[in-house]
């Protein structure tokens, strides 16, 4: 199993069911390629294409060679079997390293699923492209149009939790334990397309659009992305077992609207402020508690027990606020799974401060 990669795996499923594309952004050695291959190999009967892009990659390597037998008839037909226009799902590693001619030639295929073979538009079976990169384009590479087609985006970080690292080290293989057939996936995709967005939910989405576009981090969110995000929310709703899109399904958009990773947190909080104010407040409190606790733990040799007791008191007050907010969420029948995970992490931080700085044991 993959440790600390639940959001990325779910995002790939959402992309497949909404005919959208995924970007996995992160340093080498974080399992981006392995994760992409795992998702692809889990779809029984699907055509899979994989390619590492470089600035020297030729179109023939992506779209197939020209059929020599057709040249005498002045036709430039490509043999696409085994190449990208033949695939249901594709993995393009180092996706931004491809030259501009290659990436621009991917635009129509990525956006409309259409490939022009000898000038004739051909509908392809492509459902999703998973792209991986160690870095994002700097804005001067002329790749903005292609970057806009990578709809669901993740920053893949190195494993941070000790138990997660232990789980990863103990894993001897990544054999598929769960699969889905391409026929089942196509059926699910049709069900996703049939989902509706109630008018009251659409009004909330318009409120979110208005909030994002007025912020400095919203200037690069194009109208196309706002439109295509609706399909992504439908797929998220389907996975959540909803018969129509609900406000809870907006959370997937935290992986859609950012271009610069530095703006991820701000965009997520904007989404929560619009759809789930209690969770937004809990997230703010959690980040504050995490910062305070980590600071005092790092300097615990310089901190006196009295100082530790004062910090511990502040943290307990913050925890009590979170408890109250969770109860309000439960009364409103909102999903509290993630906020309870935050509360559990807060409890662990409080226990560490109490034990390592104050010298007492506390239980919650």
C-alpha positions in Angstrom: 0.0 0.0 0.0 1.0 3.6 -0.5 1.6 5.6 2.7 0.3 9.2 2.9 -1.0 9.0 -0.7 -4.7 8.6 -0.1 -5.6 12.0 -1.6 -3.5 11.4 -4.7 -5.0 8.0 -5.4 -8.6 9.3 -4.9 -7.8 12.3 -7.1 -6.7 9.9 -9.9 -10.1 8.1 -9.6 -11.9 11.4 -9.7 -10.0 12.3 -12.9 -10.8 9.0 -14.6 -14.5 9.4 -13.9 -14.6 13.0 -15.0 -12.3 12.7 -18.1 -9.8 15.1 -16.5 -6.0 15.1 -16.1 -3.7 14.9 -13.1 -0.4 16.6 -12.1 1.8 15.0 -9.5 4.3 17.6 -8.5 7.2 16.7 -6.1 10.9 15.9 -5.7 12.5 12.6 -7.0 11.9 9.6 -4.8 8.4 10.3 -3.7 6.8 7.5 -5.6 5.0 9.6 -8.3 5.8 7.1 -11.1 5.0 4.1 -9.1 1.6 5.6 -8.0 0.7 6.4 -11.6 1.5 2.9 -12.8 -0.4 1.4 -9.8 -3.6 3.3 -10.8 -3.2 2.4 -14.5 -2.6 -1.3 -13.8 -5.7 -1.4 -11.6 -8.0 -0.9 -14.6 -8.5 -4.3 -16.2 -8.8 -4.2 -20.0 -7.6 -0.6 -20.4 -5.0 0.5 -22.9 -2.1 2.1 -21.1 0.7 4.3 -22.6 3.7 5.6 -20.7 6.5 8.0 -21.9 9.3 10.0 -20.3 9.4 13.4 -22.0 12.5 15.3 -22.8 13.1 18.3 -25.0 14.2 15.9 -27.7 11.0 13.8 -27.7 9.5 13.4 -31.2 5.9 13.4 -32.2 6.4 9.8 -33.5 7.2 8.7 -29.9 3.8 9.9 -28.7 1.5 9.6 -31.6 3.0 6.7 -33.6 5.1 6.4 -36.8 3.9 7.4 -40.2 2.5 4.5 -42.2 5.0 4.1 -45.0 2.5 2.2 -47.2 0.2 5.3 -47.3 2.9 7.8 -48.3 2.6 6.8 -52.0 -1.1 7.9 -51.7 0.1 11.3 -50.3 -1.4 10.3 -46.9 0.4 10.9 -43.6 -1.5 8.5 -41.5 0.0 7.4 -38.2 0.0 3.9 -36.8 -1.5 4.8 -33.4 -1.9 1.4 -31.9 0.3 1.2 -28.8 0.7 5.0 -28.7 -1.1 7.9 -26.9 -4.1 8.2 -29.3 -4.8 4.4 -28.6 -4.7 4.7 -24.8 -7.5 5.0 -22.2 -5.0 6.3 -19.7 -1.5 7.7 -20.1 1.4 8.5 -17.8 3.8 11.2 -19.0 6.8 11.5 -16.7 8.7 14.8 -16.5 5.7 16.3 -18.4 7.0 19.9 -18.5 10.3 18.8 -20.0 8.7 18.1 -23.4 9.4 20.8 -26.0 6.7 23.4 -26.7 5.8 21.7 -30.1 5.1 18.4 -28.4 3.0 20.0 -25.6 1.1 22.2 -27.9 0.3 19.2 -30.1 -1.3 17.6 -26.9 -3.7 20.4 -26.3 -6.6 19.2 -28.5 -6.1 15.6 -27.4 -6.1 16.6 -23.7 -9.0 19.0 -23.9 -11.3 17.2 -26.3 -10.0 13.7 -26.6 -9.5 14.2 -30.4 -6.4 13.4 -32.4 -6.0 14.7 -36.0 -4.6 11.9 -38.1 -3.7 13.3 -41.6 -5.9 16.2 -40.8 -8.9 14.0 -40.0 -10.3 14.4 -36.4 -10.5 11.0 -34.7 -12.2 10.6 -31.3 -9.8 8.7 -29.0 -10.6 6.5 -26.0 -8.4 8.7 -23.7 -9.9 9.2 -20.3 -7.0 10.7 -18.3 -3.4 11.7 -18.5 -1.3 11.6 -15.4 1.6 13.9 -15.6 4.6 13.9 -13.1 7.1 16.7 -12.6 9.8 17.8 -10.2 9.0 21.5 -10.9 6.3 23.7 -12.3 6.9 26.0 -15.4 8.1 29.5 -14.5 5.6 31.3 -16.6 8.1 32.3 -19.3 8.1 28.9 -21.0 4.9 29.4 -23.0 3.3 26.4 -21.3 0.4 28.1 -19.6 -2.2 26.7 -22.0 -1.0 23.1 -21.5 -0.6 23.6 -17.7 -4.3 24.7 -17.6 -5.3 21.3 -18.9 -3.8 19.5 -15.9 -6.9 19.9 -13.8 -6.3 18.0 -10.5 -3.0 18.8 -8.9 -1.1 17.4 -6.0 2.1 18.3 -4.3 3.6 14.9 -3.4 5.8 15.3 -0.4 8.2 12.9 1.3 6.6 10.7 4.0 6.5 12.7 7.3 4.9 10.3 9.8 6.9 7.6 11.5 4.1 5.0 11.4 3.6 5.7 7.7 7.3 5.3 7.0 7.2 2.0 8.9 4.3 0.8 6.8 6.1 1.8 3.6 9.3 0.0 4.6 7.4 -3.1 5.6 5.7 -3.3 2.2 7.5 -5.8 0.0 5.5 -5.2 -3.2 2.7 -3.2 -4.8 0.5 -5.9 -6.1 -3.0 -4.8 -7.0 -5.6 -5.9 -4.4 -8.5 -4.0 -6.0 -9.2 -3.7 -9.6 -12.0 -2.3 -11.8 -12.7 -3.2 -15.5 -12.7 -0.6 -18.2 -16.4 -1.4 -18.8 -17.3 -0.7 -15.1 -15.3 2.5 -15.3 -17.1 3.7 -18.4 -20.5 2.9 -16.8 -19.5 4.9 -13.7 -18.4 7.8 -15.9 -21.9 7.9 -17.5 -23.5 7.9 -14.0 -21.2 10.8 -13.0 -22.2 12.8 -16.1 -25.9 12.4 -15.2 -25.5 13.9 -11.7 -27.1 17.4 -11.2 -26.0 20.4 -9.2 -29.0 21.8 -7.3 -29.6 25.6 -7.7 -28.8 26.3 -4.1 -25.4 24.5 -4.4 -24.7 26.3 -7.7 -25.3 29.6 -5.9 -22.7 28.6 -3.3 -20.3 27.7 -6.2 -20.8 31.2 -7.7 -20.1 32.7 -4.3 -16.8 30.7 -4.3 -16.0 31.9 -7.8 -16.6 35.5 -6.7 -14.4 35.1 -3.7 -11.5 33.5 -5.5 -11.4 35.8 -8.5 -11.2 38.9 -6.2 -8.1 37.5 -4.4 -4.6 37.9 -5.7 -4.2 34.1 -5.9 -7.3 33.9 -8.1 -6.0 35.8 -11.1 -4.7 32.7 -12.9 -7.9 30.6 -12.4 -9.4 30.6 -15.9 -13.1 30.5 -16.8 -12.3 27.1 -18.4 -11.1 25.7 -15.1 -14.2 27.0 -13.2 -16.4 25.3 -15.9 -14.5 22.0 -15.9 -14.4 21.9 -12.1 -18.1 21.1 -12.2 -17.3 17.7 -13.7 -14.8 17.1 -11.0 -17.3 17.9 -8.3 -19.7 15.5 -9.9 -17.2 12.7 -9.8 -16.4 13.5 -6.2 -20.1 13.4 -5.3 -20.5 10.0 -7.0 -17.6 8.6 -4.9 -19.2 10.1 -1.8 -22.4 8.3 -2.6 -24.4 11.4 -3.2 -27.2 11.6 -5.7 -26.4 15.2 -6.5 -23.5 17.5 -5.8 -23.4 18.8 -2.3 -21.3 21.5 -0.6 -19.2 18.8 1.0 -18.1 17.8 -2.5 -16.4 21.2 -3.0 -13.4 20.1 -1.0 -11.9 18.3 -4.0 -11.4 21.8 -5.5 -8.5 22.4 -3.1 -6.6 20.3 -5.6 -7.9 22.1 -8.7 -7.6 25.9 -8.3 -4.0 26.4 -7.3 -1.2 27.0 -9.8 1.5 28.1 -7.3 1.8 25.6 -4.3 2.3 28.6 -2.1 -1.4 29.5 -2.6 -2.8 26.0 -1.8 -3.6 26.7 1.8 -5.2 30.1 1.1 -7.4 28.6 -1.6 -8.4 25.7 0.6 -9.4 28.1 3.4 -11.4 30.2 0.9 -13.3 27.0 -0.1 -14.0 26.1 3.5 -15.1 29.7 4.4 -17.6 29.4 1.6 -18.9 25.9 2.2 -18.0 24.8 5.8 -17.1 27.7 8.2 -16.7 25.4 11.2 -14.1 23.3 9.4 -12.4 26.4 8.3 -12.1 27.6 11.9 -10.9 24.2 13.0 -8.2 24.2 10.3 -7.0 27.6 11.4 -6.9 26.5 15.0 -5.1 23.3 14.2 -2.4 25.1 12.2 -2.0 27.6 15.1 -1.7 24.8 17.7 0.7 22.9 15.5 3.0 26.0 15.1 2.9 26.8 18.9 3.5 23.2 20.0 6.4 22.6 17.5 8.0 25.9 18.5 8.0 25.0 22.3 9.0 21.4 21.7 12.0 22.5 19.6 13.1 24.9 22.4 12.1 22.7 25.3 15.6 22.8 26.8 15.3 26.6 27.1 11.7 26.5 28.3 10.9 26.4 32.0 8.1 24.2 33.3 6.1 27.4 34.2 6.4 28.5 30.6 5.3 25.1 29.5 2.3 25.2 31.7 1.3 28.6 30.2 1.6 27.2 26.7 -0.3 24.0 27.6 -3.1 26.1 29.0 -3.4 28.0 25.7 -3.4 24.8 23.7 -6.1 23.3 25.9 -8.3 26.4 25.3 -7.8 25.9 21.6 -8.7 22.3 21.9 -11.9 23.2 23.7 -12.8 25.5 20.9 -12.4 22.7 18.4 -14.5 20.4 20.5 -17.4 22.9 20.4 -17.0 23.4 16.6 -17.1 19.7 16.0 -20.3 19.4 18.0 -21.8 22.1 15.8 -20.8 20.2 12.7 -22.4 17.0 14.0 -25.6 18.9 14.7 -25.6 20.0 11.1 -25.0 16.4 9.9 -21.6 17.4 8.4 -18.8 15.0 7.9 -16.4 15.2 10.8 -13.9 12.5 9.9 -11.1 14.9 8.9 -11.6 17.3 11.7 -11.5 14.5 14.2 -8.2 13.5 12.7 -7.0 17.0 13.3 -8.3 16.8 16.9 -6.4 13.5 17.4 -3.2 15.2 16.1 -3.8 18.1 18.5 -4.2 15.7 21.4 -0.8 14.1 20.5 0.9 17.5 20.4 -0.6 18.5 23.8 0.6 15.2 25.3 4.1 15.8 23.9 4.2 19.3 25.4 2.9 18.1 28.7 5.4 15.2 28.9 8.6 16.8 27.4 8.3 20.4 28.6 6.1 20.3 31.8 7.0 16.8 32.9 3.4 15.6 33.4 1.2 13.1 31.7 -2.2 14.1 30.3 -5.0 12.0 28.8 -7.8 13.0 26.5 
